[in-house]
């Protein structure tokens, strides 16, 4: 979201940002530059999005989607109303499904085009988690959540003027759901000039995972890797180290041998952390959308071993710009290949960087988004308000 905001500002457009502040993701005004705050006029409104048993249970009875309804706040609604009354906008963009409870407010107080930026199809995440869950009651509950979300997402498609998805798979999935609303695939963008590449590739030898360990798909995937793959890899490569970093990773407590396993916690700089480590692993078994850390890692020329689900939506090719492994044996085979073939490491690293420059550079994607929003004329120079 931040990269897209910067891309729109750099393209000469006026942008106003109203964001949700939560316990998990607080709004930290002091961490932003004065220039950024002035150019975005950014505001944050606190919403208590913590899971509450009573609310979740009542939603089971009312048939609402609790995943979405807990993001509605009268305070946020009033702030949005005030902003829409004070200024005219050409486009109002809702970042993710969780902002769709405010569609009625936008329609009442603005004539702007209403665009949903879909970060992923939420119901698919819960479907996959239900599929891999071995706990009967939990499996049934996850299936119910997925069903409710699917119905909600189908209904939302007709209430917006356009949907900007983050992956080709999500675009196809929306079409399969019968979506008639205008669609565009617009992946996560980065400023590739800000990502340095190390040459020649330095294995070190370390594996690392960088991701929030309070997100269920990350917990599930890392636990699977540690329980099913890491032991065999360690037997063959006793000097290989595995580092886990990201939010709540210090509290993550896997029941495995801790030898050569490092819990690095939340790191101050993801870029510096990735630079200091060797091979990135992304052992996701569920989840949706695009893994942003894969995009950033590839921009730095990192060799990445990911499951097919982890790399979903990026368009990568196994053996060319990434390594794919979907079973413990395949993860072990990829580690074998890394140890045997330095030339392969350098080739994949170079191809990864080139792939990101061609497909995920922020400047290119911003222009594509503007053409989708307001037409070719505005995208090529006319200033608009978003």
Secondary structure, DSSP 8 states (H G I E B T S, - for coil): -HHHHHHHHHTT-B---EEEE-SSS---GGGS-HHHHHHHT-EEEE------HHHHHHHHHHT--HHHHTT--HHHHHHHHHHHHH---SEEEEESGGGGGGHHHHHHH--SEEEEEESS-HHHHHHHHHHH---HHHHHHHHHHHHHHHHHHHHHGGGSSEEEESSHHHHHHHHHTT--SEEEE----B-GGG----SS---TTEEEEES-TTSHHHHHHHHHHIIIIIHHHHHH-TT-EEEEESTTTTT---SS--TTEEEEES-S-HHHHHHH-SEEEE--SS--S--HHHHHHHHTT--EEE-TTTTTTT---BTTTBEE--SHHHHHHHHHHHHH-HHHHHHHHHHHHHHHHHH-BHHHHHHHHHHHHH-HHHHTT---B-
